[in-house]
Amino acid sequence: MDKKQIPNAMVLDLKKGFGLEYVQDPKGRLWRYGKSRVYLMKRSYGTNGDKGTLVPYELPLKMGEPPEKLYRALHWDKEAEILFTLRNLLLEKLKVVGIYLLIGIELLFLFLIFSSLLG
């Protein structure tokens, strides 16, 4: 493979499995795969046992979730970092407010005790 021939297609093969390959004129829709975008293609074999021809592979129309949503669900590091940072900040603020509230209640009890003893 030349340095210029970067794999640009994910080829589904019933005999060999799947893998990235370089295709001269890819057709079909671009999909996100890792950090790159690739075409999804299927190798179809004829009856005479030839090498197989590549045809674009279309996903079923009644698919529940597209692969982009599945990818985002599996790789959500940035979103998780933001969410858990916000949650930790919120907990810290709640702890500080709770400490101030407890100090206020203790001061109120001290005032009531001293006012009942002196009054």
TAZIFEN-V353707 format. One record per backbone hydrogen bond with DSSP energy under -1.0 kcal/mol. CO is the residue of the C=O (numbers start at 1). NH is the residue of the N-H. Records with the same first field share a line. If there is no record, write none. Layout:
CO = NH + NH
//
This chain:
4 = 6
8 = 39
9 = 21
10 = 41
11 = 19
12 = 43
13 = 17
17 = 13
19 = 11
21 = 8 + 9
31 = 38
33 = 36
36 = 33
38 = 31
39 = 10
40 = 57
41 = 12
42 = 55
44 = 53
53 = 44
55 = 42
60 = 63
66 = 70
67 = 71
68 = 72
69 = 73
70 = 74
71 = 75
76 = 80
77 = 81
78 = 82
79 = 83
80 = 84
81 = 85
82 = 86
83 = 87
84 = 88
85 = 89
86 = 90
87 = 91
88 = 92
89 = 93
90 = 94
91 = 95
92 = 96
93 = 97
94 = 98
95 = 99
96 = 100
97 = 101
98 = 102
99 = 103
100 = 104
101 = 105
102 = 106
103 = 107
104 = 108
105 = 109
106 = 110
107 = 111
108 = 112
109 = 113
110 = 114
111 = 115
112 = 116
113 = 117
114 = 118
115 = 119
//
